[in-house]
Amino acid sequence: MAVIAMAMLLAGCGGKAPEPAAAVPDDPAFAAQQQQWRMQRYTELTAADGWTALVGLHWLEHKAHYIGRGPGSGIRLAVGPDKLGMVSRQGDRWSFTPERGVALSVDGKPLTGRIAFNSDHDAQPTRIAFDQGKGQLSLIHRGERFALRIKHAEAASRTGFTGLEYWPGGADWQVRARFLPHPPGRTLPIVDITGLTTAMPNAGTVTFERDGQAYRLEAIGEPGAPLFLIFADRTSGHGSYPAGRYLDTDAPGADGHVLVDFNHAYNPPCAFTPFATCPLAPPENRLDLRVEAGERAYHLPKESAE
């Protein structure tokens, strides 16, 4: 039934299903677990507002910008109406004023007048829908800069998505690692693909062994919370995405250990679109190890790569 459900999902976005999880024949539970994770990953990535739908990133350099697809717009979008509206800044806050007569909505309600335009750093980010809900406009905050992020359900990167490929992996890549906490308040400088450096909360270090060798990864996250690992390894640029991969874990247990499942290593959004702002692996997290588990490098459709 899971395979049938995935086939129905694929009919809507033109991609191919994740490959069946590689597993030893006598471990069907492991294979089922991995396939469930891959299906969820595929569904989120190819959702109408997923990363494959991202079609634009526009940095806001002035206090006010008219935006739209038409030539009269200060910021020209790749999709949407010729005139969408105006974004303007008042101190540290932004607002959005819709163009008269353009059908827009926020949270399913028609947008008819000026509203506060909250960024992804706010408790409730604003998402403005256009093109009958197929398009989405949002605001992101990176360092001292702001940018418009545009997604569209009919993006070529989504409709032409070629699917995910995986390293063989296996149960032996499910590592029970030791977590060594850092003092509260410690941060780690992380550089993103735009060159911006951000001090991210650095909860501690994850240590594990592989083939008799010890390895360490600095973990992003708050004390007592789930961990986010950004790492590169010997497969980076040699079968895996060159800039590295991401991995999420549960919060460390009371025994001071955490399960790191390298089968769940996944590509950053930048592997699928040039309009993302992805954190890169810090020098501390470049492993002298071939992690032949998790997602392999994504290959863009030929028309997108040209």
Secondary structure by P-SEA (a helix, b strand, c coil): caaaaaaaaaaacccccccccccccccaaaaaaaaaaaaaaaaaaacccccccccbbbbbccccccccccccccccccccccccbbbbbcccbbbbbcccccccccccccccbbbbbbcccccbbbbbbcccccbbbbbbbcccbbbbbbbbccccccccccbbbbcccccccccbbbbbbcccbbbbbbbccccccccccccbbbbbccccbbbbbbbbcccccbbbbbbcccccccccccccbbbbbcccccccbbbbcccccccccccccccccccccccccccccccccccccccccccccc
